[in-house]
């Protein structure tokens, strides 16, 4: 299954290809300036992606008509029903209802009302928007294990800041106090207006009991009408912002000082290429973005749709929209697989590495790793095994004791060891967190059996074998391409090494190492303490004791 963060990673990867410098040095061997004129365009494309991602994720929650989102009750379910909850999710679930509703309002504010201000020309407005998004993403990281998605979103948020944010322009020109006051007033007006709009739209008020009550004050019809105006409006703002960004890039290109005509020609051709690329990406992104509302069809032409359809397999631009409808209302569904050597039992439960199973299993921190099998089991639980044919393949692999498949599960608690069971079945359970009064207990969950998920199967059960053959999962082993022996051996050895490591720690260590390389690689060669210009010796001292060369 392809998740939204997978296609997001593909889109970000394409933008990263555009952002990477073409060459590291100029024709004369001098390093190009740290700021390339095309950087304005590249960072704008990242900002446009960030806007589409967050705005789409926000509006689809209300477009779906899900009663939990419209009732601001989503977080009362979310922390219990998320795929792999973190240890903090249990505590977040037991927060007061009014506080969870207020956090839902904040999420709507950060994803629906705020993103359009990513294109606001005032730096301070964008900087506050940056910190609001970082706060939201960090809270999601702490309570949920959404793999690399939130880390990637934080990386996209860096498009909202500039060199000054990282201390890269300490000696730049500072604004005078009148301009500083004006900027502060504009920033205050923007966020004061956004706060007022949020208070009105979500009916925020302090009750006599001292809690903040919230309730959506607009109707689905009014929201649909507002979205019908906001969608083309946001596209227009994006286009105007892109044109202004292109103007800045052209201005920076034509005003740069260089003694080399070839270098100037190279810069001109480069900025033209990026202008064409940015216009193409922007127009192509409108096709999936316009699907948020029927009025969006008026913003794209038939030719744009045809081009997008032809290259859609590359995932250069994509549609986004997470958590359209809240699952787990009435209980978190979980599929529990059990094995036995006799139809009469005893039936012993198989365990997975991260997903909830035994009620005493502790909640893990897994991100930025994504255990695909555990995630697939979550989707299987909200459907049927007929809708998830892969789970029949999993059943067969467990019955045949396939080592590679068992290693994806918690093999340390395999109830049958090296000898697989003769029979396998699965039941559907509903899980709930234990009450807050039991916080000192080691029990995390309570569960109740709801129904049978799939019946008893054995490895030679004809219906199972026929089902897998019809899906071409069995029967074509001889047609599979053979991997060269050397490559197969190397991959096997790498797999053995990595399976000994906790994947989340491995990924975090690689992430931290990458940041360290970037940070220390950006320091001056003389060390961190030599970032200021060195004092040049006086002429009388410089030539003292030296002979001139003729």
Beta strands, then each sheet from edge to edge (+ up, - down):
strand 1: 205-206
strand 2: 212-213
strand 3: 332-340
strand 4: 348-349
strand 5: 423-433
strand 6: 445-457
sheet 1: 1+ 2-
sheet 2: 4+ 3- 5+ 6-
end
